[in-house]
Amino acid sequence: MVSVKAIALAFAAQMTPEAKNYAIFLTSDYAEFTSTAAFPFRLITQIPSDAMAVVKEFVEK
């Protein structure tokens, strides 16, 4: 559960002046390291175009 908290904190910290201190927790290596059967993590850097259409629709509502 610690890994879930670390990743959630790292995402939240990206909006603060300390963002660079938490960047290590937002890497594909860290995501792979913390991934478990109960909480499988995958880090993506781009949203696929078909998924982006769903995101845009959601944001517009």
N, CA, C, O and CB atoms as a CASP TS submission, in Angstrom:
PFRMAT TS
TARGET T0000
AUTHOR 0000-0000-0000
METHOD Language model
MODEL 1
PARENT N/A
ATOM      1  N   MET     1       0.815  -1.193   0.000  1.00  0.00           N
ATOM      2  CA  MET     1       0.000   0.000   0.000  1.00  0.00           C
ATOM      3  C   MET     1       0.862   1.261   0.000  1.00  0.00           C
ATOM      4  O   MET     1       0.415   2.327  -0.426  1.00  0.00           O
ATOM      5  CB  MET     1      -0.929  -0.004   1.199  1.00  0.00           C
ATOM      6  N   VAL     2       2.085   1.134   0.475  1.00  0.00           N
ATOM      7  CA  VAL     2       2.989   2.279   0.504  1.00  0.00           C
ATOM      8  C   VAL     2       3.229   2.801  -0.907  1.00  0.00           C
ATOM      9  O   VAL     2       3.298   4.013  -1.114  1.00  0.00           O
ATOM     10  CB  VAL     2       4.323   1.901   1.170  1.00  0.00           C
ATOM     11  N   SER     3       3.358   1.898  -1.882  1.00  0.00           N
ATOM     12  CA  SER     3       3.626   2.334  -3.249  1.00  0.00           C
ATOM     13  C   SER     3       2.465   3.151  -3.809  1.00  0.00           C
ATOM     14  O   SER     3       2.687   4.109  -4.549  1.00  0.00           O
ATOM     15  CB  SER     3       3.898   1.129  -4.145  1.00  0.00           C
ATOM     16  N   VAL     4       1.242   2.788  -3.469  1.00  0.00           N
ATOM     17  CA  VAL     4       0.072   3.549  -3.917  1.00  0.00           C
ATOM     18  C   VAL     4       0.137   4.956  -3.340  1.00  0.00           C
ATOM     19  O   VAL     4      -0.126   5.929  -4.047  1.00  0.00           O
ATOM     20  CB  VAL     4      -1.252   2.845  -3.495  1.00  0.00           C
ATOM     21  N   LYS     5       0.481   5.069  -2.081  1.00  0.00           N
ATOM     22  CA  LYS     5       0.585   6.378  -1.447  1.00  0.00           C
ATOM     23  C   LYS     5       1.713   7.198  -2.069  1.00  0.00           C
ATOM     24  O   LYS     5       1.554   8.397  -2.298  1.00  0.00           O
ATOM     25  CB  LYS     5       0.811   6.223   0.060  1.00  0.00           C
ATOM     26  N   ALA     6       2.840   6.565  -2.341  1.00  0.00           N
ATOM     27  CA  ALA     6       3.974   7.283  -2.933  1.00  0.00           C
ATOM     28  C   ALA     6       3.623   7.813  -4.314  1.00  0.00           C
ATOM     29  O   ALA     6       3.953   8.953  -4.640  1.00  0.00           O
ATOM     30  CB  ALA     6       5.204   6.371  -3.020  1.00  0.00           C
ATOM     31  N   ILE     7       2.967   7.012  -5.119  1.00  0.00           N
ATOM     32  CA  ILE     7       2.592   7.446  -6.461  1.00  0.00           C
ATOM     33  C   ILE     7       1.530   8.542  -6.390  1.00  0.00           C
ATOM     34  O   ILE     7       1.613   9.524  -7.128  1.00  0.00           O
ATOM     35  CB  ILE     7       2.078   6.253  -7.292  1.00  0.00           C
ATOM     36  N   ALA     8       0.542   8.393  -5.521  1.00  0.00           N
ATOM     37  CA  ALA     8      -0.493   9.421  -5.373  1.00  0.00           C
ATOM     38  C   ALA     8       0.121  10.737  -4.898  1.00  0.00           C
ATOM     39  O   ALA     8      -0.234  11.804  -5.399  1.00  0.00           O
ATOM     40  CB  ALA     8      -1.584   8.954  -4.385  1.00  0.00           C
ATOM     41  N   LEU     9       1.028  10.667  -3.947  1.00  0.00           N
ATOM     42  CA  LEU     9       1.700  11.863  -3.457  1.00  0.00           C
ATOM     43  C   LEU     9       2.536  12.503  -4.564  1.00  0.00           C
ATOM     44  O   LEU     9       2.542  13.726  -4.710  1.00  0.00           O
ATOM     45  CB  LEU     9       2.585  11.523  -2.248  1.00  0.00           C
ATOM     46  N   ALA    10       3.231  11.691  -5.332  1.00  0.00           N
ATOM     47  CA  ALA    10       4.062  12.216  -6.416  1.00  0.00           C
ATOM     48  C   ALA    10       3.222  12.943  -7.462  1.00  0.00           C
ATOM     49  O   ALA    10       3.625  13.993  -7.962  1.00  0.00           O
ATOM     50  CB  ALA    10       4.850  11.084  -7.076  1.00  0.00           C
ATOM     51  N   PHE    11       2.061  12.389  -7.792  1.00  0.00           N
ATOM     52  CA  PHE    11       1.170  13.073  -8.735  1.00  0.00           C
ATOM     53  C   PHE    11       0.684  14.400  -8.159  1.00  0.00           C
ATOM     54  O   PHE    11       0.690  15.417  -8.852  1.00  0.00           O
ATOM     55  CB  PHE    11      -0.032  12.178  -9.086  1.00  0.00           C
ATOM     56  N   ALA    12       0.268  14.394  -6.912  1.00  0.00           N
ATOM     57  CA  ALA    12      -0.221  15.618  -6.280  1.00  0.00           C
ATOM     58  C   ALA    12       0.896  16.655  -6.170  1.00  0.00           C
ATOM     59  O   ALA    12       0.653  17.852  -6.325  1.00  0.00           O
ATOM     60  CB  ALA    12      -0.800  15.310  -4.888  1.00  0.00           C
ATOM     61  N   ALA    13       2.100  16.203  -5.907  1.00  0.00           N
ATOM     62  CA  ALA    13       3.226  17.116  -5.724  1.00  0.00           C
ATOM     63  C   ALA    13       3.652  17.794  -7.020  1.00  0.00           C
ATOM     64  O   ALA    13       4.401  18.770  -6.977  1.00  0.00           O
ATOM     65  CB  ALA    13       4.397  16.373  -5.137  1.00  0.00           C
ATOM     66  N   GLN    14       3.206  17.316  -8.143  1.00  0.00           N
ATOM     67  CA  GLN    14       3.582  17.930  -9.417  1.00  0.00           C
ATOM     68  C   GLN    14       3.057  19.343  -9.560  1.00  0.00           C
ATOM     69  O   GLN    14       3.515  20.086 -10.428  1.00  0.00           O
ATOM     70  CB  GLN    14       3.082  17.094 -10.562  1.00  0.00           C
ATOM     71  N   MET    15       2.125  19.719  -8.741  1.00  0.00           N
ATOM     72  CA  MET    15       1.567  21.072  -8.773  1.00  0.00           C
ATOM     73  C   MET    15       2.209  21.977  -7.718  1.00  0.00           C
ATOM     74  O   MET    15       1.689  23.055  -7.427  1.00  0.00           O
ATOM     75  CB  MET    15       0.054  21.020  -8.562  1.00  0.00           C
ATOM     76  N   THR    16       3.329  21.545  -7.146  1.00  0.00           N
ATOM     77  CA  THR    16       4.000  22.319  -6.104  1.00  0.00           C
ATOM     78  C   THR    16       5.438  22.645  -6.531  1.00  0.00           C
ATOM     79  O   THR    16       5.951  22.061  -7.485  1.00  0.00           O
ATOM     80  CB  THR    16       3.994  21.541  -4.761  1.00  0.00           C
ATOM     81  N   PRO    17       6.074  23.564  -5.831  1.00  0.00           N
ATOM     82  CA  PRO    17       7.474  23.882  -6.133  1.00  0.00           C
ATOM     83  C   PRO    17       8.427  22.698  -5.891  1.00  0.00           C
ATOM     84  O   PRO    17       9.542  22.686  -6.413  1.00  0.00           O
ATOM     85  CB  PRO    17       7.917  25.068  -5.293  1.00  0.00           C
ATOM     86  N   GLU    18       7.997  21.720  -5.114  1.00  0.00           N
ATOM     87  CA  GLU    18       8.838  20.559  -4.808  1.00  0.00           C
ATOM     88  C   GLU    18       8.666  19.413  -5.810  1.00  0.00           C
ATOM     89  O   GLU    18       9.109  18.295  -5.546  1.00  0.00           O
ATOM     90  CB  GLU    18       8.526  20.060  -3.413  1.00  0.00           C
ATOM     91  N   ALA    19       8.044  19.671  -6.931  1.00  0.00           N
ATOM     92  CA  ALA    19       7.727  18.618  -7.911  1.00  0.00           C
ATOM     93  C   ALA    19       8.933  17.769  -8.267  1.00  0.00           C
ATOM     94  O   ALA    19       8.822  16.547  -8.365  1.00  0.00           O
ATOM     95  CB  ALA    19       7.162  19.234  -9.172  1.00  0.00           C
ATOM     96  N   LYS    20      10.080  18.396  -8.462  1.00  0.00           N
ATOM     97  CA  LYS    20      11.264  17.639  -8.893  1.00  0.00           C
ATOM     98  C   LYS    20      11.689  16.600  -7.855  1.00  0.00           C
ATOM     99  O   LYS    20      12.283  15.583  -8.213  1.00  0.00           O
ATOM    100  CB  LYS    20      12.425  18.593  -9.170  1.00  0.00           C
ATOM    101  N   ASN    21      11.397  16.840  -6.579  1.00  0.00           N
ATOM    102  CA  ASN    21      11.763  15.886  -5.525  1.00  0.00           C
ATOM    103  C   ASN    21      10.968  14.594  -5.609  1.00  0.00           C
ATOM    104  O   ASN    21      11.399  13.562  -5.095  1.00  0.00           O
ATOM    105  CB  ASN    21      11.561  16.513  -4.163  1.00  0.00           C
ATOM    106  N   TYR    22       9.821  14.645  -6.247  1.00  0.00           N
ATOM    107  CA  TYR    22       8.945  13.479  -6.324  1.00  0.00           C
ATOM    108  C   TYR    22       8.946  12.827  -7.704  1.00  0.00           C
ATOM    109  O   TYR    22       8.279  11.814  -7.911  1.00  0.00           O
ATOM    110  CB  TYR    22       7.537  13.874  -5.955  1.00  0.00           C
ATOM    111  N   ALA    23       9.682  13.395  -8.634  1.00  0.00           N
ATOM    112  CA  ALA    23       9.693  12.886 -10.008  1.00  0.00           C
ATOM    113  C   ALA    23      10.158  11.438 -10.096  1.00  0.00           C
ATOM    114  O   ALA    23       9.716  10.711 -10.986  1.00  0.00           O
ATOM    115  CB  ALA    23      10.581  13.752 -10.870  1.00  0.00           C
ATOM    116  N   ILE    24      11.029  11.003  -9.207  1.00  0.00           N
ATOM    117  CA  ILE    24      11.534   9.629  -9.228  1.00  0.00           C
ATOM    118  C   ILE    24      10.400   8.608  -9.090  1.00  0.00           C
ATOM    119  O   ILE    24      10.511   7.480  -9.570  1.00  0.00           O
ATOM    120  CB  ILE    24      12.557   9.429  -8.106  1.00  0.00           C
ATOM    121  N   PHE    25       9.322   9.009  -8.437  1.00  0.00           N
ATOM    122  CA  PHE    25       8.195   8.107  -8.245  1.00  0.00           C
ATOM    123  C   PHE    25       7.258   8.059  -9.454  1.00  0.00           C
ATOM    124  O   PHE    25       6.292   7.295  -9.457  1.00  0.00           O
ATOM    125  CB  PHE    25       7.420   8.520  -7.021  1.00  0.00           C
ATOM    126  N   LEU    26       7.534   8.863 -10.473  1.00  0.00           N
ATOM    127  CA  LEU    26       6.704   8.901 -11.668  1.00  0.00           C
ATOM    128  C   LEU    26       7.480   8.416 -12.891  1.00  0.00           C
ATOM    129  O   LEU    26       7.376   8.983 -13.979  1.00  0.00           O
ATOM    130  CB  LEU    26       6.177  10.316 -11.903  1.00  0.00           C
ATOM    131  N   THR    27       8.250   7.367 -12.688  1.00  0.00           N
ATOM    132  CA  THR    27       9.009   6.775 -13.792  1.00  0.00           C
ATOM    133  C   THR    27       8.468   5.383 -14.085  1.00  0.00           C
ATOM    134  O   THR    27       7.826   4.765 -13.236  1.00  0.00           O
ATOM    135  CB  THR    27      10.526   6.713 -13.458  1.00  0.00           C
ATOM    136  N   SER    28       8.729   4.899 -15.285  1.00  0.00           N
ATOM    137  CA  SER    28       8.268   3.557 -15.637  1.00  0.00           C
ATOM    138  C   SER    28       8.963   2.507 -14.779  1.00  0.00           C
ATOM    139  O   SER    28       8.354   1.489 -14.450  1.00  0.00           O
ATOM    140  CB  SER    28       8.515   3.275 -17.126  1.00  0.00           C
ATOM    141  N   ASP    29      10.218   2.726 -14.412  1.00  0.00           N
ATOM    142  CA  ASP    29      10.929   1.773 -13.553  1.00  0.00           C
ATOM    143  C   ASP    29      10.267   1.660 -12.181  1.00  0.00           C
ATOM    144  O   ASP    29      10.113   0.557 -11.656  1.00  0.00           O
ATOM    145  CB  ASP    29      12.395   2.193 -13.394  1.00  0.00           C
ATOM    146  N   TYR    30       9.880   2.785 -11.603  1.00  0.00           N
ATOM    147  CA  TYR    30       9.227   2.747 -10.296  1.00  0.00           C
ATOM    148  C   TYR    30       7.855   2.088 -10.407  1.00  0.00           C
ATOM    149  O   TYR    30       7.464   1.303  -9.544  1.00  0.00           O
ATOM    150  CB  TYR    30       9.094   4.170  -9.713  1.00  0.00           C
ATOM    151  N   ALA    31       7.133   2.409 -11.467  1.00  0.00           N
ATOM    152  CA  ALA    31       5.816   1.799 -11.660  1.00  0.00           C
ATOM    153  C   ALA    31       5.948   0.285 -11.768  1.00  0.00           C
ATOM    154  O   ALA    31       5.168  -0.454 -11.167  1.00  0.00           O
ATOM    155  CB  ALA    31       5.128   2.369 -12.922  1.00  0.00           C
ATOM    156  N   GLU    32       6.926  -0.174 -12.524  1.00  0.00           N
ATOM    157  CA  GLU    32       7.144  -1.622 -12.672  1.00  0.00           C
ATOM    158  C   GLU    32       7.563  -2.244 -11.340  1.00  0.00           C
ATOM    159  O   GLU    32       7.098  -3.328 -10.986  1.00  0.00           O
ATOM    160  CB  GLU    32       8.219  -1.903 -13.750  1.00  0.00           C
ATOM    161  N   PHE    33       8.436  -1.561 -10.604  1.00  0.00           N
ATOM    162  CA  PHE    33       8.921  -2.049  -9.316  1.00  0.00           C
ATOM    163  C   PHE    33       7.780  -2.211  -8.309  1.00  0.00           C
ATOM    164  O   PHE    33       7.763  -3.180  -7.551  1.00  0.00           O
ATOM    165  CB  PHE    33       9.977  -1.097  -8.758  1.00  0.00           C
ATOM    166  N   THR    34       6.841  -1.285  -8.295  1.00  0.00           N
ATOM    167  CA  THR    34       5.764  -1.305  -7.307  1.00  0.00           C
ATOM    168  C   THR    34       4.527  -2.073  -7.756  1.00  0.00           C
ATOM    169  O   THR    34       3.615  -2.303  -6.963  1.00  0.00           O
ATOM    170  CB  THR    34       5.373   0.094  -6.970  1.00  0.00           C
ATOM    171  N   SER    35       4.494  -2.463  -9.002  1.00  0.00           N
ATOM    172  CA  SER    35       3.324  -3.159  -9.529  1.00  0.00           C
ATOM    173  C   SER    35       3.151  -4.530  -8.862  1.00  0.00           C
ATOM    174  O   SER    35       4.113  -5.278  -8.689  1.00  0.00           O
ATOM    175  CB  SER    35       3.444  -3.322 -11.053  1.00  0.00           C
ATOM    176  N   THR    36       1.916  -4.835  -8.498  1.00  0.00           N
ATOM    177  CA  THR    36       1.587  -6.134  -7.917  1.00  0.00           C
ATOM    178  C   THR    36       0.330  -6.657  -8.600  1.00  0.00           C
ATOM    179  O   THR    36      -0.307  -5.945  -9.376  1.00  0.00           O
ATOM    180  CB  THR    36       1.386  -6.032  -6.368  1.00  0.00           C
ATOM    181  N   ALA    37      -0.019  -7.890  -8.310  1.00  0.00           N
ATOM    182  CA  ALA    37      -1.251  -8.458  -8.866  1.00  0.00           C
ATOM    183  C   ALA    37      -2.473  -7.671  -8.379  1.00  0.00           C
ATOM    184  O   ALA    37      -3.431  -7.480  -9.128  1.00  0.00           O
ATOM    185  CB  ALA    37      -1.385  -9.952  -8.474  1.00  0.00           C
ATOM    186  N   ALA    38      -2.433  -7.218  -7.130  1.00  0.00           N
ATOM    187  CA  ALA    38      -3.562  -6.469  -6.570  1.00  0.00           C
ATOM    188  C   ALA    38      -3.629  -5.043  -7.114  1.00  0.00           C
ATOM    189  O   ALA    38      -4.718  -4.507  -7.321  1.00  0.00           O
ATOM    190  CB  ALA    38      -3.465  -6.436  -5.050  1.00  0.00           C
ATOM    191  N   PHE    39      -2.467  -4.430  -7.344  1.00  0.00           N
ATOM    192  CA  PHE    39      -2.386  -3.065  -7.865  1.00  0.00           C
ATOM    193  C   PHE    39      -1.389  -3.017  -9.017  1.00  0.00           C
ATOM    194  O   PHE    39      -0.240  -2.616  -8.835  1.00  0.00           O
ATOM    195  CB  PHE    39      -1.978  -2.067  -6.748  1.00  0.00           C
ATOM    196  N   PRO    40      -1.833  -3.425 -10.200  1.00  0.00           N
ATOM    197  CA  PRO    40      -0.903  -3.394 -11.342  1.00  0.00           C
ATOM    198  C   PRO    40      -0.749  -1.966 -11.876  1.00  0.00           C
ATOM    199  O   PRO    40      -1.717  -1.358 -12.334  1.00  0.00           O
ATOM    200  CB  PRO    40      -1.400  -4.336 -12.474  1.00  0.00           C
ATOM    201  N   PHE    41       0.463  -1.445 -11.813  1.00  0.00           N
ATOM    202  CA  PHE    41       0.729  -0.091 -12.282  1.00  0.00           C
ATOM    203  C   PHE    41       1.371  -0.119 -13.656  1.00  0.00           C
ATOM    204  O   PHE    41       2.215  -0.967 -13.945  1.00  0.00           O
ATOM    205  CB  PHE    41       1.624   0.655 -11.294  1.00  0.00           C
ATOM    206  N   ARG    42       0.970   0.802 -14.483  1.00  0.00           N
ATOM    207  CA  ARG    42       1.591   1.020 -15.785  1.00  0.00           C
ATOM    208  C   ARG    42       1.669   2.522 -15.984  1.00  0.00           C
ATOM    209  O   ARG    42       0.689   3.235 -15.768  1.00  0.00           O
ATOM    210  CB  ARG    42       0.787   0.320 -16.951  1.00  0.00           C
ATOM    211  N   LEU    43       2.815   2.994 -16.387  1.00  0.00           N
ATOM    212  CA  LEU    43       2.989   4.415 -16.634  1.00  0.00           C
ATOM    213  C   LEU    43       2.923   4.648 -18.132  1.00  0.00           C
ATOM    214  O   LEU    43       3.660   4.033 -18.904  1.00  0.00           O
ATOM    215  CB  LEU    43       4.330   4.935 -16.043  1.00  0.00           C
ATOM    216  N   ILE    44       2.044   5.530 -18.528  1.00  0.00           N
ATOM    217  CA  ILE    44       1.956   5.886 -19.937  1.00  0.00           C
ATOM    218  C   ILE    44       2.334   7.355 -20.095  1.00  0.00           C
ATOM    219  O   ILE    44       2.117   8.163 -19.192  1.00  0.00           O
ATOM    220  CB  ILE    44       0.529   5.613 -20.499  1.00  0.00           C
ATOM    221  N   THR    45       2.893   7.685 -21.236  1.00  0.00           N
ATOM    222  CA  THR    45       3.288   9.063 -21.469  1.00  0.00           C
ATOM    223  C   THR    45       2.426   9.732 -22.525  1.00  0.00           C
ATOM    224  O   THR    45       2.488  10.949 -22.702  1.00  0.00           O
ATOM    225  CB  THR    45       4.737   9.125 -21.877  1.00  0.00           C
ATOM    226  N   GLN    46       1.622   8.941 -23.229  1.00  0.00           N
ATOM    227  CA  GLN    46       0.704   9.481 -24.221  1.00  0.00           C
ATOM    228  C   GLN    46      -0.614   8.733 -24.133  1.00  0.00           C
ATOM    229  O   GLN    46      -0.645   7.525 -23.896  1.00  0.00           O
ATOM    230  CB  GLN    46       1.299   9.383 -25.648  1.00  0.00           C
ATOM    231  N   ILE    47      -1.691   9.460 -24.327  1.00  0.00           N
ATOM    232  CA  ILE    47      -3.015   8.846 -24.338  1.00  0.00           C
ATOM    233  C   ILE    47      -3.317   8.433 -25.777  1.00  0.00           C
ATOM    234  O   ILE    47      -3.241   9.268 -26.679  1.00  0.00           O
ATOM    235  CB  ILE    47      -4.115   9.828 -23.776  1.00  0.00           C
ATOM    236  N   PRO    48      -3.662   7.150 -26.016  1.00  0.00           N
ATOM    237  CA  PRO    48      -3.998   6.709 -27.366  1.00  0.00           C
ATOM    238  C   PRO    48      -5.155   7.537 -27.931  1.00  0.00           C
ATOM    239  O   PRO    48      -6.034   7.972 -27.188  1.00  0.00           O
ATOM    240  CB  PRO    48      -4.361   5.212 -27.368  1.00  0.00           C
ATOM    241  N   SER    49      -5.149   7.750 -29.237  1.00  0.00           N
ATOM    242  CA  SER    49      -6.139   8.644 -29.852  1.00  0.00           C
ATOM    243  C   SER    49      -7.575   8.191 -29.599  1.00  0.00           C
ATOM    244  O   SER    49      -8.453   9.034 -29.412  1.00  0.00           O
ATOM    245  CB  SER    49      -5.894   8.735 -31.348  1.00  0.00           C
ATOM    246  N   ASP    50      -7.837   6.880 -29.588  1.00  0.00           N
ATOM    247  CA  ASP    50      -9.209   6.434 -29.330  1.00  0.00           C
ATOM    248  C   ASP    50      -9.625   6.719 -27.887  1.00  0.00           C
ATOM    249  O   ASP    50     -10.792   7.009 -27.621  1.00  0.00           O
ATOM    250  CB  ASP    50      -9.344   4.935 -29.628  1.00  0.00           C
ATOM    251  N   ALA    51      -8.678   6.637 -26.962  1.00  0.00           N
ATOM    252  CA  ALA    51      -8.972   6.961 -25.570  1.00  0.00           C
ATOM    253  C   ALA    51      -9.100   8.465 -25.383  1.00  0.00           C
ATOM    254  O   ALA    51      -9.875   8.928 -24.546  1.00  0.00           O
ATOM    255  CB  ALA    51      -7.884   6.403 -24.649  1.00  0.00           C
ATOM    256  N   MET    52      -8.346   9.222 -26.156  1.00  0.00           N
ATOM    257  CA  MET    52      -8.393  10.680 -26.040  1.00  0.00           C
ATOM    258  C   MET    52      -9.774  11.215 -26.397  1.00  0.00           C
ATOM    259  O   MET    52     -10.223  12.206 -25.821  1.00  0.00           O
ATOM    260  CB  MET    52      -7.335  11.321 -26.939  1.00  0.00           C
ATOM    261  N   ALA    53     -10.443  10.572 -27.334  1.00  0.00           N
ATOM    262  CA  ALA    53     -11.802  10.980 -27.694  1.00  0.00           C
ATOM    263  C   ALA    53     -12.731  10.854 -26.486  1.00  0.00           C
ATOM    264  O   ALA    53     -13.588  11.709 -26.268  1.00  0.00           O
ATOM    265  CB  ALA    53     -12.333  10.127 -28.872  1.00  0.00           C
ATOM    266  N   VAL    54     -12.561   9.801 -25.714  1.00  0.00           N
ATOM    267  CA  VAL    54     -13.371   9.594 -24.515  1.00  0.00           C
ATOM    268  C   VAL    54     -13.038  10.668 -23.471  1.00  0.00           C
ATOM    269  O   VAL    54     -13.934  11.198 -22.815  1.00  0.00           O
ATOM    270  CB  VAL    54     -13.135   8.171 -23.932  1.00  0.00           C
ATOM    271  N   VAL    55     -11.762  10.980 -23.324  1.00  0.00           N
ATOM    272  CA  VAL    55     -11.340  12.008 -22.372  1.00  0.00           C
ATOM    273  C   VAL    55     -11.944  13.358 -22.758  1.00  0.00           C
ATOM    274  O   VAL    55     -12.493  14.060 -21.908  1.00  0.00           O
ATOM    275  CB  VAL    55      -9.793  12.102 -22.316  1.00  0.00           C
ATOM    276  N   LYS    56     -11.845  13.718 -24.025  1.00  0.00           N
ATOM    277  CA  LYS    56     -12.401  15.006 -24.489  1.00  0.00           C
ATOM    278  C   LYS    56     -13.889  15.078 -24.244  1.00  0.00           C
ATOM    279  O   LYS    56     -14.402  16.112 -23.818  1.00  0.00           O
ATOM    280  CB  LYS    56     -12.115  15.218 -25.979  1.00  0.00           C
ATOM    281  N   GLU    57     -14.591  13.981 -24.510  1.00  0.00           N
ATOM    282  CA  GLU    57     -16.046  13.950 -24.281  1.00  0.00           C
ATOM    283  C   GLU    57     -16.354  14.162 -22.806  1.00  0.00           C
ATOM    284  O   GLU    57     -17.279  14.898 -22.463  1.00  0.00           O
ATOM    285  CB  GLU    57     -16.651  12.608 -24.762  1.00  0.00           C
ATOM    286  N   PHE    58     -15.586  13.526 -21.938  1.00  0.00           N
ATOM    287  CA  PHE    58     -15.795  13.665 -20.500  1.00  0.00           C
ATOM    288  C   PHE    58     -15.541  15.099 -20.040  1.00  0.00           C
ATOM    289  O   PHE    58     -16.315  15.649 -19.256  1.00  0.00           O
ATOM    290  CB  PHE    58     -14.884  12.700 -19.737  1.00  0.00           C
ATOM    291  N   VAL    59     -14.473  15.696 -20.521  1.00  0.00           N
ATOM    292  CA  VAL    59     -14.092  17.058 -20.111  1.00  0.00           C
ATOM    293  C   VAL    59     -15.133  18.068 -20.560  1.00  0.00           C
ATOM    294  O   VAL    59     -15.408  19.035 -19.850  1.00  0.00           O
ATOM    295  CB  VAL    59     -12.716  17.433 -20.685  1.00  0.00           C
ATOM    296  N   GLU    60     -15.709  17.854 -21.727  1.00  0.00           N
ATOM    297  CA  GLU    60     -16.686  18.792 -22.261  1.00  0.00           C
ATOM    298  C   GLU    60     -18.008  18.768 -21.510  1.00  0.00           C
ATOM    299  O   GLU    60     -18.788  19.714 -21.615  1.00  0.00           O
ATOM    300  CB  GLU    60     -16.930  18.500 -23.707  1.00  0.00           C
ATOM    301  N   LYS    61     -18.275  17.721 -20.763  1.00  0.00           N
ATOM    302  CA  LYS    61     -19.550  17.612 -20.033  1.00  0.00           C
ATOM    303  C   LYS    61     -19.559  18.422 -18.794  1.00  0.00           C
ATOM    304  O   LYS    61     -20.557  18.435 -18.073  1.00  0.00           O
ATOM    305  CB  LYS    61     -19.847  16.195 -19.686  1.00  0.00           C
TER
END
